[in-house]
């Protein structure tokens, strides 16, 4: 094993290893900044979605119209579980 360590000691290290620590630390700092910005982005997306829904719901409103029964010979409330609940 001593011989292998001597061989490794004589071999020059690649120059990319010198910058490896800086690249790793830079990537970790970038992830930390992205993680800190994520809650703000989610809040902004939720606000835009809510505002768009409120705008679409209020700007494109149509007058309310009573629903007609599904069948002319059926009960007044087609969704009632029994005809005993019919109001007529």
N, C-alpha and C positions, 0 to 999 in steps of 0.2 A: 504494500500500500504506500510505503514511503516513496517508492519509485514513481507511482502514478501522481503523487502530489508534487514531486519534482518536475515531472513533465508538464503538469498544469501550471506550475510556477513559471516555466519558460515560455508558455504560450501567451501571446498578447490577447488582452480582452477586447471584445468588439466595442467600438465607440458608441453603439446604441445603448449599452448598459449604463453609460454615464448619465444619459438623459432619462433613464427609465423611472427614477424616483420622481423627477419633476413632472413627467407625464401622468404618473399615477396620482400624485397630489393634485394636479390640475383637474383630472377627471373627478376626483372625490369632491373638490370644491365646486365644480359645475353641478354635480348631483345634489349637493347640499343646497345650492341656490335654487335649483329646479324644485326640490322638495319644499322649500320655504315659499315659493311662489304658487304652488299648486292649490292651496286652499283659497287664495285670492282669485285665481282663475276659475275655480269651481263656483265661487260666489258670484262672480261676474256672469258666468254662463247661466246660472240659475236666475239671476235678475233679468237678463236679456230675454230668457225664455218666458218668465212670468210677465214681463212687460209686453212682449209680443202677444201672449195669450189674452191679456186684458185689452190690448188695443184691438185685436181681431174680434174679440167678443163684443166690444162696445161699438166699434165702427161698422161692423157688418151684422147688425141685429135686424131681425125680421119680426113683424108683429106676431104675437102668440095666437094660435088658432086651436080650437078644441078638436081633438081627434075624433073621427067618426068610427063607429063600430066596424069590425072586420067583415062581418056578414050581416045582411039585412034582416035575417030571421033569427040571429043569435041574440044573446042577452046584451044589454047596454054596455056592460063591461066584459069584454072578451077575455080579459085576464083574470076574472073572478073565479075562484075555485068551485063555486056552486051558483046555481041560478037563484038560490035563496037570498043571496046577497044583492040581487038586482034591486035597484031603487024604484023601479016602475011599479 
